[in-house]
Amino acid sequence: IMNHSVSTAAPPKLISLLNFIAEFTGITTAWLTGIMVVITTIVVGLRHLFDMGSIGLQESVTYMHAAVFMLGAAYTLKRDGHVRVDILHKKMSVKMRAWIEVLGSLLFTLPVMIFIGWGSLGFVQESWRIQEGSTDSGGIGGVYLLKTLLPVMAVSVSLQAIAELLRNLLILMDIASPAEDSSC
């Protein structure tokens, strides 16, 4: 008889670590949405009340918006918040859903993230090399930081896809139940 607690100690710990990374990143970047609202209000107020504008402030909203979406993608995957056809998904058995999640991770999520990550490296490296800044006078000088979000997003979503893959493999092997979900 196989002792599952000894043979599977590493995957649940790894899954918990990967889940923690996604949770931490998602929660810490979520506060940017409130700051975006405040800065957008300031930009609009300056424009309409004082006939003044600030390209730097406007660009900062774009940077924060990109950070929320790019760094929040893994969190959304962890929380099962990405778009799917739930009508079909909910009618499936637990094992069938696990199979779909495993195949989805292996055939779609991970290959796309590898493509985005690998494909963006040269683009990001060149941006860092020239210390790319805004093309607008008064804009933010760190466009290279903004572009760095592409490979960072690819890595973070890949890590969470691996966590989901492992969790669903454990379900398929009858080592874990869906109730032992990925919450931190």
N, C-alpha and C positions, 0 to 999 in steps of 0.2 A: 504494500500500500504506500502510495506516494504521500509525503507530508507536504501539503501545499504551502503551509506557513513558512517553511524553510526554503522551498524552491522558488517562491514568488515574493520574497521579502524585498528584493531590489526593485522590481517594476512598480509596486505601489509607492515606494519612497521616491522613485524617479518621477512618477506621475504627480505626486504631491508637490515636488520641487518645481516641475514645469508649470503646474497649475498656479502655484504661488507667484511665479514670475509674471504670468499673464494677468493674474488678479492685481498684483502690485502695480504693474504698468498701466492697466486700465483705470484703476482707482486714482492713481496719482496724476494721470493726464486728464481725468474727467473735470477736475477743478478749472481747467482752462476754458471750459464752456462759459462759466460765469464771468471770467475775466474778459472773454470775447464780447459778451453782451455789454459790459461796462465800457470797454474801449470803443465798440461800435457806437454806443450812445454818445460818447465824448466826440467821436469823429463827426457824427451827424449834427450834434449840438454846435460844435465849432463852425461847421460849414453853414448852418442855417441861421445861427444867432449872431455870429461874428464874422461871417464871410471869410473864414480861415480854413485851411486844409493842412493835413499832415500826412505825407506819403509814408513816412516811417510808421505812424500809428495804423494806417490802413494796411500796410504790408504785415504788421505784427498780427493783425487778425487773420490774415492768410496763413501765416506761419503756425499760429495756434490751431487753426482749423485743420491744417495738414497734420499736425502732431496728434490731435484728438483722433482723427480717422486712422492714421497710419499706426500709431501706438496702441490704439484701442481695438484693432482688428483681431488680435490674439485673444483679448478679453471677451470680445463678442463671440468668437469661436468657442471659447471655454463655456460661456453662458448659453450656448446653443441658440444664438441670436441671429445667425445668418439666414438668408432667405432659402426656403425649401418648400416643397409641396407637402405641407403638413397633413392634408386630407389623406393622402396615401400613406405617409409615414406613420401616423398614429394608428392606422388599421393593421399594421404589420406586427408580427411577433417580435419579442425582444431580440431573439437571435437574428432574425431577418434585418432588423434595424442595425444591429451590430455589424453584420456583413456589409451592409450598404455604407456604413461609416468607415469601415476598414478599407473597402474598395475606393470610396471617395477620397480618403486620405492618400492612399497609394497612387491612384490614377489621376487625381485632379489637384488637390490642395498642394501636396508636396512637389509635384512636377512644376506647377505654376509658380510656386514660391522659389524654387531653384532657378527657374527661368528669369523671374523678376530680379532675384538677388544677384545672380551671375551676370545677367544682362545689364544691370545698373552699375556694376563695379567700375567699368571704364569711364562711364559718364560722371560718376561721383568722384573718382580719382582725379580726373581732369579738372573738375570744379574746385577740388581742394588744391590742386597744383597752382591754379591761377588765383586762388583765394577769391572766387567769384562773388561779386556783390550785386546789388540792385542796379538795374539799368536806368532807374529814375533818380534824379538828384534828390537827396534827402531820404532815400530809401535805406533799407537795412543792408548792411554789408555782408551778411552771412548766408548768402544763397547756397553756398556749399554745405552749410548745416542743414538747410531745408532738404537738399537733395540726398543727404545722408540718411534721411528717414526711409528712403526706398529699400536699401539693403537691411536696415534695422527692422523694418516691418517684415521683410521676407524671412529673416532669422526668427523673429518672435512668433510669427504665424506658423513657421515650420516646427518650432519647438512645441507649440500647443497642438499642432496636428499629430506630432509624435505621441504626445500625452493621450490624445483621443484615440489614436491607433492602438496603443498599449492597453488602454482601458477597455476598448471593445474586443481586443484579442483575449483579454482575461475573461470577459463575459462569454465569448465563444468557447473558451476552454473550460467553462463552468467553474472558474476559480473565483470570480467576483460576480456580484449581482448588480443590476442597474442601480439599486438603492445605495450601493457603495460608490456613489457618484463622485464627480471630480471637484466637489466644493472644498474650499480651504478650511 
